[in-house]
Amino acid sequence: LEIGVQYEALLLQLTLLFLAILAPDLFLSEHKFCFTNDGKTLHRTKRGWMWNQFFLLEEYTGPDTQYVGKLHTDQDKGDGNLKYILTGDGAGSLFIIDENTGDIHAAKKLDREEKSLYVLRAKAIDRKTGRQVEPESEFIIKIHDINDNEPKFTKDTYTASIPEMSGVGTSVIQVTATDADDANYGNSAKVVYSILQGQPYFSVDPETGIIKTALPDMSRENREQYQVVIQAKDMGGQMGGLSGTTTVNITLTDVNDNPPRFPQSSYQFSSPESAAPGTPLGRIKANDPDVGENAEIEYSISSGDGSDMFDIITDKDTQEGIITVKKHLDFENKVLYTLKVEASNTHPDPRFLQLGPFKDTAFVKISVEDIDEPPVFSRPWYLIEVDEDAKEGSIIGQVVAQDPDIAKNAIKYSVDRHTDLDRIFNIYSGNGSLFLSKPLDREETPWHNITVIATEINNPKQSSQIPVFIRILDINDHAPEFANYYETFVCENAKAGQLIQTVSAIDKDQPPRGHKFFFELVPEFAVHPNFSVVDNKGNC
């Protein structure tokens, strides 16, 4: 390696010397200083030569110090009377000059990536007089690059995502690597990308570092995570180039490419006939391998003889369908219902509709269970009318109830005594006939509201109540009465026919079309009366 590096430096120096000979005007200066890379002074008759730029190889590891070049002036006669002085970047530390000969050497190994050029100044003085024999001249030492830096990615690990089912060539992410070597010299900094891990699923553009999909129809449900290793190699990817790697973690994101599917074609549930509307009977679930909103499902009843009796609601948290009771059930009326239930995606993707309908159906059978129900009256309430003069023991009406169950258990009736504290009414327990236990008086109580209870004989816990409204009808059992006590005064000179008092009457009875009274004097006072009564054909 040391021989190769020295050879490269020597070749560079010879190239520069050759250019100086062929095109001296490129290096021509008004000063008589000349700088040589080979230890020999270049000169012309009239003016001195000066090389104002030197090249050094970085990272030189030879056994001797690296020779930079030589300072020389036409004033130097070779008698040692002149002294060469070097100042500027690294003078005395990195670069050392032989003050007698003007030879310059690099004292240390140099790194172009640390500093790529050095600006120095040279002058020659007379040792005896200390006088400067030539004006100070400036020159540059450029550090020649070697390939000593591998490409480095901007991140150790990249993270990217792409929708599943993406087409071949879809861009995923771009990775970038940089090389600290000199991009203007050779191929040391020319980076080429390649994929070490991740084929055949992904590829990388060798020049741009853009990672793309390489296989069609990659499914997240089959595989969600991929780890891709990308290499960046300098020297244009040629053998001997340095390289670096990075890892790219790629996630396939979900799209709605899967319809919901019921795991079975039919389901069986049961419900007691006493279940109240809204009672949940069971849950069904269609499976969707997608995630997020792509897996959201809406359940509905599409048909069936139980579509009016049952409902289905969607549990948004579990994506399950909950079967509920919609109306009151009756085992004696119908014992089995069948529903056709549909599960459909709420956010279908138009790109995948050609794969088929994004919904599925299943049948749900619901059997109704019989329970021991209380007796049911033939009416929601009863109205009974009875004359107020009805005799005790008279039957005034009847209530009817029966057991709705198939067993048709026998019923007994009773009166709720909290609603008939005076025990005016009673009932025959066997047939529900109501009869009077006490006389009635409409003028005292025109209405009676009682409650009748029907109870199953074999199961007293099963009972029902019904209101019975009893209206007492009026009969004419009260004589008319004067509305007030009348005390009349008349003057002694009152004329015959003069009105001295108007009287009115009332009757506690309530005839259908109102009262009509007739007024006359009591018969024993009708002979030779001093007063007479005129009937106005009304109530007064």
C-alpha positions in Angstrom: 0.0 0.0 0.0 2.8 2.4 0.9 4.5 1.7 -2.5 1.3 2.4 -4.3 0.7 5.7 -2.5 4.2 6.9 -3.2 3.8 5.9 -6.8 0.6 7.9 -7.1 2.2 11.0 -5.5 5.2 10.7 -7.9 2.9 10.3 -10.9 1.0 13.4 -9.8 4.3 15.4 -9.5 5.6 14.2 -12.9 2.2 15.2 -14.4 2.5 18.7 -13.0 6.1 19.0 -14.2 5.1 17.9 -17.7 2.4 20.6 -17.8 4.8 23.2 -16.7 7.2 22.4 -19.5 4.5 22.2 -22.2 2.5 25.3 -21.0 4.9 27.5 -19.0 2.6 30.5 -19.2 0.2 28.8 -16.8 2.9 29.0 -14.1 4.6 32.3 -15.2 5.1 34.9 -12.5 6.6 38.3 -12.3 8.8 37.1 -9.4 12.0 35.3 -9.8 11.0 32.7 -7.1 10.4 29.3 -8.5 9.0 26.3 -6.9 9.8 22.8 -8.1 8.5 19.4 -7.3 11.6 17.5 -8.5 14.3 19.5 -6.7 15.5 21.1 -9.9 15.0 24.7 -10.7 13.1 25.7 -13.7 14.3 28.9 -15.2 14.2 31.1 -18.3 16.5 33.8 -19.4 14.5 36.8 -18.4 12.1 35.7 -15.6 12.1 33.1 -12.8 9.5 30.3 -12.7 7.1 29.8 -9.9 4.7 26.9 -9.2 2.0 28.5 -7.1 0.2 25.2 -6.4 1.4 21.8 -5.0 -0.5 18.5 -4.5 0.0 16.1 -1.7 -1.5 12.7 -1.1 -3.6 12.4 2.0 -3.1 9.7 4.6 0.5 9.1 3.4 2.1 6.3 5.4 5.6 6.0 3.8 8.7 5.5 5.9 10.0 9.0 5.2 8.4 12.4 5.3 6.4 13.2 2.2 8.3 15.6 -0.1 6.3 18.6 -1.1 8.5 20.7 -3.4 11.4 23.2 -3.5 11.7 26.9 -3.1 14.4 28.6 -5.2 15.3 32.0 -6.4 17.7 33.2 -9.1 19.5 35.1 -6.4 20.7 31.9 -4.8 24.3 31.3 -6.0 24.6 28.1 -4.0 27.0 29.6 -1.5 24.6 29.3 1.5 24.2 33.0 1.8 20.4 32.9 1.4 17.9 31.7 4.0 14.5 30.4 3.0 11.6 31.1 5.3 8.1 29.5 5.2 5.0 31.0 6.9 1.2 30.4 6.8 -1.1 27.4 7.3 0.8 24.7 9.1 4.3 26.2 8.6 6.7 24.8 11.1 4.3 22.1 12.3 2.8 20.4 9.3 5.2 21.7 6.7 9.0 22.0 7.3 11.4 23.8 5.0 15.1 23.3 4.8 16.2 26.9 5.1 19.4 26.3 3.1 18.0 24.4 0.2 14.4 25.5 0.2 13.1 21.9 0.2 9.7 21.5 1.8 8.5 18.3 3.5 5.2 17.3 5.2 6.0 16.4 8.8 2.7 14.6 9.5 0.0 12.6 7.8 -2.7 14.8 6.4 -6.4 14.3 6.1 -8.2 16.0 3.2 -11.6 15.7 4.9 -10.1 17.7 7.8 -8.5 20.4 5.6 -8.2 20.2 1.9 -5.8 23.1 1.1 -3.2 25.1 2.9 -2.1 28.7 2.0 1.6 29.4 2.7 4.0 32.3 2.0 7.7 32.0 1.1 10.5 34.5 1.2 14.3 34.4 0.9 16.6 36.7 2.9 20.3 37.5 2.9 21.9 35.9 6.0 24.5 38.6 6.4 22.4 41.7 5.9 19.0 40.2 6.8 17.7 41.9 3.7 14.8 40.3 1.8 16.2 39.5 -1.7 12.8 38.6 -3.2 9.3 39.9 -2.5 7.2 37.4 -0.4 5.2 35.0 -2.6 2.1 33.0 -1.7 1.4 29.5 -2.9 -1.2 26.7 -2.2 -0.8 23.1 -1.2 -3.8 21.0 -2.1 -4.4 17.7 -0.5 -5.0 15.0 -3.0 -7.9 12.7 -2.0 -7.8 9.0 -1.6 -10.8 6.7 -1.1 -10.6 6.5 2.7 -14.3 7.2 3.6 -17.1 4.8 3.3 -20.6 6.1 2.3 -22.8 6.9 5.3 -26.6 7.0 5.4 -28.4 10.0 6.9 -30.2 7.5 9.2 -29.2 4.2 10.7 -32.8 3.0 10.4 -35.6 4.2 8.2 -39.3 3.7 8.7 -41.8 3.7 5.9 -45.2 2.5 5.0 -47.2 1.7 1.8 -50.7 0.6 1.2 -51.1 -3.1 0.5 -52.0 -4.3 -3.0 -49.9 -1.4 -4.5 -48.7 -1.9 -8.0 -45.2 -2.8 -9.0 -42.9 0.2 -9.1 -44.8 2.2 -6.4 -42.3 4.4 -4.6 -41.9 3.6 -0.9 -39.1 5.8 0.4 -35.8 7.4 -0.7 -32.6 6.7 1.3 -29.6 8.9 1.0 -25.9 8.2 1.7 -23.1 10.7 1.5 -19.4 10.2 1.0 -16.9 12.5 2.6 -14.3 11.9 -0.2 -13.7 14.4 -3.0 -16.6 14.2 -5.4 -14.5 16.2 -8.0 -11.7 13.6 -8.1 -12.2 10.1 -9.4 -15.1 7.9 -8.2 -14.2 8.0 -4.5 -17.5 9.7 -3.7 -19.7 8.2 -6.5 -22.2 6.2 -4.6 -24.3 3.3 -6.0 -27.2 1.7 -4.1 -28.1 -2.0 -4.0 -30.4 -4.2 -2.0 -28.9 -6.8 0.2 -32.1 -8.0 1.9 -35.8 -7.6 0.9 -36.0 -9.2 -2.5 -38.1 -10.1 -4.3 -40.5 -7.8 -2.6 -38.7 -4.5 -3.1 -36.0 -3.0 -5.3 -33.9 0.1 -5.1 -32.8 2.6 -7.8 -29.0 2.4 -7.9 -28.6 6.1 -8.5 -31.4 7.8 -6.6 -31.8 5.3 -3.6 -35.6 5.2 -4.2 -37.1 2.0 -2.9 -40.0 0.6 -4.9 -42.3 -2.3 -4.8 -41.2 -5.3 -6.9 -44.1 -7.7 -6.5 -47.8 -7.1 -7.3 -50.7 -7.6 -4.9 -48.7 -7.8 -1.6 -51.3 -8.5 1.1 -51.1 -7.1 4.6 -53.2 -10.0 5.8 -50.5 -12.4 4.7 -47.5 -10.4 5.9 -47.4 -6.9 7.3 -43.8 -6.1 8.2 -40.7 -6.2 5.9 -37.1 -5.4 6.8 -35.0 -4.2 3.9 -31.2 -3.8 4.0 -29.8 -1.3 1.5 -26.1 -0.9 0.7 -24.4 2.2 -0.6 -21.0 1.6 -2.2 -18.5 4.2 -3.6 -16.2 3.9 -6.5 -19.3 3.6 -8.6 -20.0 0.2 -7.1 -16.8 -1.3 -8.4 -14.7 -3.9 -6.7 -12.6 -2.4 -3.9 -15.1 0.4 -3.2 -16.1 1.1 0.4 -19.7 0.6 1.5 -22.2 1.3 4.2 -25.6 -0.1 5.0 -28.9 0.9 6.5 -32.1 -0.9 7.5 -35.5 0.2 6.2 -38.5 -1.2 8.2 -41.5 -1.2 5.8 -45.1 -1.7 6.9 -48.0 -2.5 4.6 -51.0 -0.4 5.6 -54.5 -1.8 5.3 -56.9 -1.2 2.4 -60.5 -2.6 2.3 -59.8 -5.5 0.1 -61.6 -8.2 2.2 -65.4 -8.5 2.6 -66.9 -9.6 5.9 -67.6 -13.3 6.2 -69.8 -15.1 8.7 -68.0 -18.2 10.1 -71.2 -20.2 9.9 -74.3 -20.1 7.8 -76.9 -20.2 10.5 -77.4 -19.3 14.2 -79.9 -20.5 16.8 -81.2 -18.4 19.7 -84.2 -18.6 22.0 -86.3 -16.1 23.9 -89.0 -16.4 26.6 -92.2 -15.0 25.5 -92.1 -12.6 28.4 -89.0 -10.8 27.1 -89.6 -7.1 26.9 -88.9 -5.1 23.7 -85.2 -4.2 23.6 -84.1 -7.4 25.4 -80.9 -8.7 23.8 -81.1 -12.4 22.8 -77.5 -13.0 21.5 -74.6 -11.8 19.3 -73.4 -12.8 15.9 -70.1 -11.7 14.3 -68.8 -11.6 10.8 -65.1 -11.8 10.5 -63.1 -9.2 8.5 -59.3 -9.5 8.3 -59.0 -5.8 7.5 -58.4 -3.3 10.3 -59.6 0.1 11.4 -62.5 1.6 9.5 -61.9 -1.0 6.7 -63.2 -3.6 9.1 -66.3 -1.7 10.3 -69.4 -3.7 9.8 -73.1 -2.7 9.8 -75.7 -5.4 10.5 -79.3 -5.5 9.2 -82.2 -7.8 8.8 -82.9 -8.2 5.1 -85.9 -10.6 5.2 -87.6 -13.3 7.2 -90.9 -13.9 9.1 -89.5 -12.4 12.2 -88.4 -9.1 10.7 -91.3 -7.3 12.5 -90.7 -9.0 15.8 -86.9 -8.7 16.1 -84.2 -6.2 15.5 -80.4 -6.2 15.1 -78.0 -3.4 16.3 -74.3 -3.1 15.7 -71.8 -3.0 18.6 -69.3 -0.4 17.3 -66.6 -1.6 19.8 -66.7 -5.3 19.0 -68.2 -5.2 15.5 -70.8 -7.7 16.6 -74.5 -7.8 15.7 -76.9 -7.9 18.7 -80.3 -9.6 18.1 -83.0 -7.9 20.2 -86.7 -8.3 20.8 -88.7 -5.6 18.9 -92.3 -6.5 19.9 -94.0 -8.6 22.5 -93.8 -12.4 21.8 -96.6 -14.9 22.3 -95.7 -18.6 22.5 -99.3 -19.5 21.9 -99.3 -17.6 18.7 -95.9 -18.5 17.1 -93.0 -20.6 18.5 -90.3 -20.2 15.8 -89.0 -17.3 13.7 -86.4 -17.1 10.9 -84.4 -14.0 10.1 -82.0 -13.4 7.2 -79.2 -11.2 8.5 -76.8 -9.2 6.4 -73.3 -7.9 7.4 -71.8 -5.3 5.1 -68.7 -3.0 5.2 -69.5 0.6 5.9 -66.5 1.9 3.9 -66.1 -0.1 0.7 -63.1 0.7 -1.5 -64.3 1.2 -5.2 -61.0 -0.2 -6.4 -61.8 -3.6 -5.1 -65.5 -3.9 -5.8 -64.8 -6.2 -8.7 -63.7 -8.8 -6.1 -67.3 -9.3 -5.2 -70.0 -7.8 -2.9 -68.5 -6.6 0.3 -71.3 -8.2 2.4 -72.4 -11.6 3.6 -75.6 -13.2 4.9 -76.6 -15.8 7.5 -79.8 -17.2 8.8 -80.9 -16.7 12.5 -83.6 -19.0 14.0 -85.3 -17.8 17.2 -87.5 -20.2 19.2 -90.0 -18.7 21.6 -90.2 -20.4 25.0 -93.4 -20.8 26.9 -93.7 -19.3 30.4 -96.5 -19.5 32.9 -98.4 -16.2 32.2 -101.0 -14.6 34.5 -104.7 -14.7 33.5 -105.8 -12.3 30.8 -109.1 -10.4 31.1 -111.3 -10.1 28.0 -111.2 -6.3 28.3 -108.8 -3.7 29.5 -111.5 -2.4 31.8 -115.2 -2.9 32.5 -118.2 -0.5 32.8 -121.3 -1.7 34.7 -124.5 0.3 35.1 -127.0 -0.7 37.8 -130.2 0.9 39.1 -130.0 2.3 42.6 -133.0 0.3 43.8 -131.4 -3.0 42.8 -131.9 -5.6 45.5 -129.1 -7.1 47.6 -127.8 -10.3 46.0 -128.7 -9.1 42.5 -126.1 -9.9 39.8 -125.0 -6.6 38.3 -122.4 -7.8 35.7 -119.6 -10.2 34.9 -115.8 -10.1 34.3 -114.1 -12.8 32.3 -110.4 -13.9 32.3 -108.6 -17.0 31.1 -105.1 -18.6 31.3 -103.3 -17.7 28.0 -101.0 -20.8 28.4 -101.7 -24.1 26.7 -102.5 -25.6 30.1 -105.5 -23.4 30.5 -105.5 -23.5 34.3 -108.7 -22.7 36.2 -109.3 -19.2 37.4 -110.8 -17.8 40.6 -112.0 -14.2 41.1 -112.0 -11.9 44.0 -112.6 -8.2 44.8 -109.7 -6.1 46.1 -111.1 -5.0 49.4 -108.9 -1.9 49.4 -111.1 -0.6 46.7 -114.4 -1.6 48.3 -114.0 -0.8 52.0 -117.8 -0.8 52.6 -118.1 -4.3 51.1 -121.0 -3.2 48.9 -120.0 -5.6 46.1 -119.0 -9.2 45.9 -118.1 -11.7 43.2 -118.6 -15.4 42.5 -115.1 -16.8 42.5 -115.9 -19.4 39.9 -117.4 -17.4 37.1 -116.6 -13.7 37.8 -120.3 -12.6 38.3 -120.5 -9.4 40.5 -123.5 -9.1 42.9 -124.7 -6.6 45.5 -124.0 -7.2 49.2 -125.6 -3.9 50.4 -128.2 -1.4 49.0 -127.2 1.5 46.8 -127.9 5.2 47.0 -127.1 7.2 43.9 -127.6 10.5 45.7 -124.8 9.5 48.1 -122.4 7.8 45.8 -123.1 7.9 42.0 -119.9 6.0 41.0 -118.0 3.0 42.5 -114.5 2.1 41.2 -113.4 -1.3 42.3 -110.6 -3.7 41.3 -111.2 -7.4 40.5 -108.4 -9.9 40.8 -108.2 -13.1 38.7 -105.8 -15.8 40.1 -104.7 -19.2 38.7 -105.9 -21.8 41.1 -102.8 -24.1 40.6 -100.3 -21.2 40.8 -101.6 -18.3 43.0 -98.5 -16.3 42.1 -100.0 -15.8 38.6 -102.7 -13.2 39.0 -104.0 -10.1 37.2 -106.1 -7.1 38.1 -108.7 -5.2 36.2 -110.6 -1.9 37.0 -114.4 -2.1 37.1 -116.3 1.2 37.0 -119.9 0.9 38.4 -122.3 3.7 37.5 -125.5 3.9 39.7 -128.6 4.8 37.7 -131.2 7.1 39.3 -134.8 6.2 40.0 -137.6 8.6 41.2 -137.4 7.8 44.9 -137.4 11.3 46.3 -140.3 13.8 46.5 -139.7 17.4 45.4 -138.6 19.9 48.1 -138.9 23.6 48.3 -135.6 25.2 47.7 -135.9 27.5 50.8 -138.0 28.1 53.8 -140.3 30.9 52.8 -141.8 33.6 55.2 -143.9 36.1 53.2 -145.2 39.5 54.3 -148.0 41.3 52.6 -149.5 44.8 53.2 -153.1 45.1 54.3 -154.0 47.2 51.4 -152.6 44.8 48.8 -154.8 44.5 45.8 -156.2 41.2 44.5 -153.9 39.5 42.0 -150.8 41.2 43.3 -147.6 39.0 43.3 -146.4 38.7 46.8 -143.9 35.7 46.6 -142.3 33.3 44.1 -141.4 29.8 45.3 -139.2 27.1 43.6 -138.6 23.4 44.2 -135.8 20.9 43.9 -135.6 17.1 43.5 -132.6 14.9 44.6 -133.5 12.5 41.8 -132.0 12.9 38.3 -134.5 12.2 35.6 -133.1 11.9 32.0 -134.6 15.1 30.7 -134.6 17.3 33.8 -137.4 17.9 36.4 -140.9 19.4 35.8 -142.9 20.5 38.8 -146.6 21.4 39.3 -147.6 23.9 42.0 -151.0 24.1 43.7 -152.5 24.9 47.1 -152.9 22.2 49.6 -156.5 21.0 49.2 -157.7 21.8 52.7 -156.7 25.4 52.1 -158.3 25.7 48.7 -161.9 26.6 50.0 -162.5 30.3 50.3 -158.8 31.1 50.1 -157.4 34.6 50.6 -154.5 33.6 48.4 -154.0 31.8 45.1 -151.0 30.0 43.4 -150.3 30.5 39.7 -148.3 27.6 38.1 -145.7 29.0 35.7 -145.2 25.6 34.0 -141.6 25.5 35.2 -139.7 24.8 38.4 -140.9 28.0 40.1 
